[in-house]
Amino acid sequence: MRFWKKLIAKQIAERIFQALDQSINYRERTALGVPASRLDQKVFYDNPSLLQNAPFLRTLLQNPNHIGCHTLGDSEPFFAGTQHLERELISICAEDILKGEPDAQDGYIAAGGTEANIQAVWIYRNYFMREKGADISEIGILCSEDSHYSMFKAGNLLNLKNYPIKVNFDNRQINKSHLSATIQKAQKDGIRYFIVVANMMTTMFGSVDEVSDYVEILEQEKIAFKLHVDGAFGGFIYPFSAPQLSLNFNNPHVTSVTLDAHKLVEAPYGTGIFLIRKGWIKYACTEEAQYVNGLDVTLSGSRSGANAVAVWMILMTYGPNGWFEKIHILNYRTKWLCEQLDELNIEYFRQSGSNIVAIKSEYISEALAHQFGLVPDIHIGKANWYKIVVMDHVTVDELDKFITAVREMLEKKNVKGFEKLIG
Ligand SMILES: Cc1ncc(COP(=O)(O)O)c(C=O)c1O
């Protein structure tokens, strides 16, 4: 690990206070032209004894603005200290977690996974138009039907057509014959360039796409494409639980990745992470952002530096080994849940290494799903699946209560399977 090291709380606080000293403190320095401020003093007043050991709260109060991207060179000098921590965080994610070459990736902390996915599609759309002379009508978005709805937002915003690929109902893998038929259909529609989004754990199932499914057919057909990985859900889990990973920067076909720290990392909302190989983010540069030092290559504009600091703090508190242990505890609990479901002959989907279990809806009554807060695949109409996401607070004790309730329900009716039960 080049950047990711476990630090004790005192070391973390020292690094953050040092970073804050190197960023503008509006109490100590007058900056007449900066349209920014600390948080409102009447509402968010200082409490020195409280703040002494609270680096995140102090960062929130000092309120650094991380506008722009800080892995490229020039950035707003007023916030240099906390920008440095963001740069370190980007390197941890791109190099230590996703195996990128040293100093070979750019990135920034986005509002969430949605923004990071749209940022990727935006970059590749502009690349195809600028470098290949593509007309906008010739560019399509290709991804599985289990992909997050942000792909459809991207298509809508960027005026690109979406081509969702069917997956096999039971194993959630891309249906290759549908992929091939869809590519042919898209070509008939005039599509010559594809923006492919592969999933490193889908929202509902935790399923993981085979990048090679896309690459083989697109290369065989000699169709130009760029590939983005949506790791908003799995980016902080799957690299630690899957022995072989083709969804990182080791894979030459992967140009960019979305991660999301406000899911499994338990960071504050506003901590999506966009990562891309160097040389690409320029396609999202807004030259008109002349008042921003270094211009702006992000979708966000102004964004809170405290978010980057929060994620950096969490990762440094655990360190790589602590994180590995945490993910393996979640996986242990998930495995435990699956064993109980097997015993009850209840059908479910779980990707190996994932902490999501999607149970076929015929085994779960609506009342039970409601009681235990299970989430359905669709809210309008009859659900096909209900999912359980094994997070930090979802302990074996909590899972056991659910399993006991399911068992009681089945025993009461003395049959296996809810469908038979209600018949
Ligand atoms: C796989 C995946 N991608 C993208 C997103 C969007 O993330 P956000 O809600 O942070 O915008 C989600 C959210 O659940 C997700 O699961």
The ligand as an SDF file (V2000), in Angstrom:
LIG
                    3D

 16 16  0  0  0  0  0  0  0  0999 V2000
  -24.7870    0.4120   -8.1700 C   0  0  0  0  0  0  0  0  0  0  0  0
  -25.2080    1.8130   -7.8470 C   0  0  0  0  0  0  0  0  0  0  0  0
  -24.8330    2.8160   -8.6630 N   0  0  0  0  0  0  0  0  0  0  0  0
  -25.1780    4.0850   -8.4210 C   0  0  0  0  0  0  0  0  0  0  0  0
  -25.9420    4.4180   -7.3360 C   0  0  0  0  0  0  0  0  0  0  0  0
  -26.3220    5.8550   -7.0900 C   0  0  0  0  0  0  0  0  0  0  0  0
  -25.7400    6.3370   -5.9430 O   0  0  0  0  0  0  0  0  0  0  0  0
  -26.2640    7.6820   -5.2300 P   0  0  0  0  0  0  0  0  0  0  0  0
  -27.6060    7.3620   -4.6610 O   0  0  0  0  0  0  0  0  0  0  0  0
  -25.1830    7.9160   -4.2450 O   0  0  0  0  0  0  0  0  0  0  0  0
  -26.3150    8.7350   -6.2600 O   0  0  0  0  0  0  0  0  0  0  0  0
  -26.3700    3.4120   -6.4640 C   0  0  0  0  0  0  0  0  0  0  0  0
  -27.2140    3.7220   -5.3070 C   0  0  0  0  0  0  0  0  0  0  0  0
  -27.7480    2.8810   -4.6470 O   0  0  0  0  0  0  0  0  0  0  0  0
  -25.9770    2.0780   -6.7160 C   0  0  0  0  0  0  0  0  0  0  0  0
  -26.3500    1.0670   -5.9160 O   0  0  0  0  0  0  0  0  0  0  0  0
  1  2  1  0
  2  3  1  0
  2 15  2  0
  3  4  2  0
  4  5  1  0
  5  6  1  0
  5 12  2  0
  6  7  1  0
  7  8  1  0
  8  9  2  0
  8 10  1  0
  8 11  1  0
 12 13  1  0
 12 15  1  0
 13 14  2  0
 15 16  1  0
M  END
$$$$
